[in-house]
Amino acid sequence: MSMDIERARFNMVEQQIRPWEVLDPKVLDLLLMVKREDYVPDNYKALAFGDLEIPIGHGETMLSPKLEARILQELGVTADDRILEVGTGSGYLTALLASQGAHVYSVDIVDEFTVSAGARLARHGIRNVTLETGDAARGWERHGPYDVIVLTGSTPVLAESFQQSLNAGGRLFAVVGEAPAMEAQLMACTAAGFYGTTGLFETVIPPLRNAPQRTRFVF
């Protein structure tokens, strides 16, 4: 059985992740090391390495493996980075970020996700994580400023408080827009008060709950 799992994990990296231009050896090694199947609901274990979004309950899903990998590569997390993750979900991306950075502050609006992710992370000895239940769709300044911020759900508009919570040299990953037109973006704080945004690729992922909406003009 375990040999089949390792082959499936290897195939996930070679057939889904590498073709999506994820070539950073540190990221690829991490995906081979952190066991994705341990963060997938029991009834979906067989799909743990599939190129799809796995339902995790409460109407939410895990991001696809290639998107998780691309996020890690774009952010270039280093060992002294303090990270904010908005949307803990299963805790798998939390585990990946914690394996690379100094500390992850992860917030989810669903208390059950906070609790179950906490149990999974503890089981794997991942201790450099603070999990909190709350609504961080418009920012979470409590532990800021941060070196890295990741939004795991899309947002029609990116709340300004996120960029204000970035340290100089900090990076933020968000999927901005509304279906069917969303763009993954990387924002960098080049110096205090100065920000640059790079459009990375088009994708569609479920929105964060209570994400700020575009202003609609009514005539």
N, C-alpha and C positions, 0 to 999 in steps of 0.2 A: 504493500500500500504506500509506504513512505517514499519508495522509489518512484512510483507513479506521480506522487505529489511534487517531488523535486523536478521531475521531467516537465510537469505542467507549469511549474514556476519558471523554469528555464525557457520554455516555449513562450510564456507570457512576455518575458524580457526580449527574446530574440524576434518574435513575430509581431508583437504589438508596440512595444516601447521603443526599440531601436529604430524601426521604420518611421517613427514619429519624431525623428531627429533628437532623441535623447541618447547622447553618446558619452556623457560625463561618467567616467568609471566609478567615481564615489557614489553617484546616484544608483547606477546599475548594481553595484555590490550591495548597497543598502536594501534594494528591492529583493535581492536573492536571500538576504539575511533576516529581515523582519517578516515574520510569517503572516501573510495576508489572510490566510484561511482562519486564523485564530480571532480575527476581528469581524468575520462574516457571520450572520445569523445561521444557526444550525441547519435550518431547512434549505439554505442556499449554498452550503459548503461545496457542493459539486460545481458551482459556478464561480468559485472564489477567484479563478484566474481568467475568467472570460472577459471579452472586450465589451463590457456593458455596465450599466449602473444597477447595483444590487439593492433591492428594497430592504430597509432596516426598520420599518415600522413608522408610525406617526406620519405617514405620507412622505417620508424622506428616503433618500437613496445614498449609497456610497458613490463617490466619483469613480469614473473608469480608471483602470490602472495606468493607462498611458497619460491621462490628464494629471493624475497624482505625480507621476514621474516628471512630467514637463514642468509642473509647478516647482518641484524641488530644484530642477536644473536652472530654471529662470531666476529663482531667489538666491541661489548660491550660498546657502546657509553655512556659517562658520561657527567654530566651537565657542565663541564668546557672545553669540547673538541672543538677545532677549526677544522672544517671539510672541505675537498675539495671533491666535487662531479663532476666527469667528465661525462657529458651527462645528462642534466636536464630532457629532454623528457617532460612528462606530468606534472612533479613537484610533483608526489605522494611520491616517495622515498625522495625527498627533504624535503617534509613536515614531513615525519617520522623522518628523521635525525634531523631536526630543533626542533622537539618536545623533542628530547633526549639530544641534544648537546647545546653548547653555541652559535655558529654561523656557518652557512653553506655558503661556497663560491661555487656556482654551475655554471658551464660553459657549454654552448651548442654551436655547430657550426651552428645550425639553429636558426636564429634570431626570427622566429615566435614562436618557443618553449620557448625562453627566455621571450618573451612578454606575451604569454598566461599563462605560469606557474606563472609569476609574478602576473598576475591578479587573478589567483585562490588562490595563497598563501595569497595575500592581503585580499581577500574576507573572508578568514578564520582566519584573524588576526595574521598570522605568519609573524613576522617582522625581526627575527634574521637571515635573508638570504640576501646575495648579489648575484644577478644574472648577468652574463656577457656573451656576445656572443663572441666566439672565438674558436680556434682549440687547445684543451688541450690534444690531443692524446699522445703528448711527454712530458707532464708536464705543470704545471701552477704555476710558482714560485712567482707570483706577491704578494700573500698574505701569503706565507709560512714563516716559517715552519708550518706544520699541525700536529694535533694529530691523525686524521683519514683521509684516502683517499679512495674513492670508484670509481672504473671505472664501469660504467653501460653497457659498450659494451666490447666485447672481444678484445684482442690484441695478435697477433702472438708472439710478443716479448714485454716484459715490459720495457719501456724506463727507463734508469737509473736515470733520474732526479726525478722520483717519490720517490724512496727510499731516495734520498738526501734531499727531502723536508719533511721528517718525523722527528718530534721531538723524543727525547729519550722517549721510552714508547709508541710511535706511532704505529698504525696498518693500513695496507693497504689491501683492498680486490680487487682482479682482476681475471678475467677469461682469462687464458693464453693458447695460442695454435691456431690451425686452425682446422676447421671442417674436419672430424668428431671427432678429438681427442683434446678436450679442457679440462682444469682442473681449477676448482675454487681454488684459492690459498690465503692464509692469510700470509702476510709478517709483521713481528714485528721488530721494531728497539729496540733492547735490551739495547743498550747504544750507545753514539755517534759513528758512523762509524761501528757498529756491527748490522747485520741483520740476522734473521732466517726466513725461509719460510716453511709453512706447506701446503701440498696438502690436500684439503678438500673433494672434490667429483668431478666426471666428469659431465659435462653439456655442452650444446652448445647454445650460444646466439649470436646474430648478432654482427659483428665487429664494433668497433669505426671507423668513417671515418678517413682516413689518418693515421691509426695505423701503427707503424713501422713494417716492414716485416723482416722475417729471411733473412740472407745473403744467396744467392744461389751461390754455387761454379760452375763456368763455366770452363770446361776443353777444 
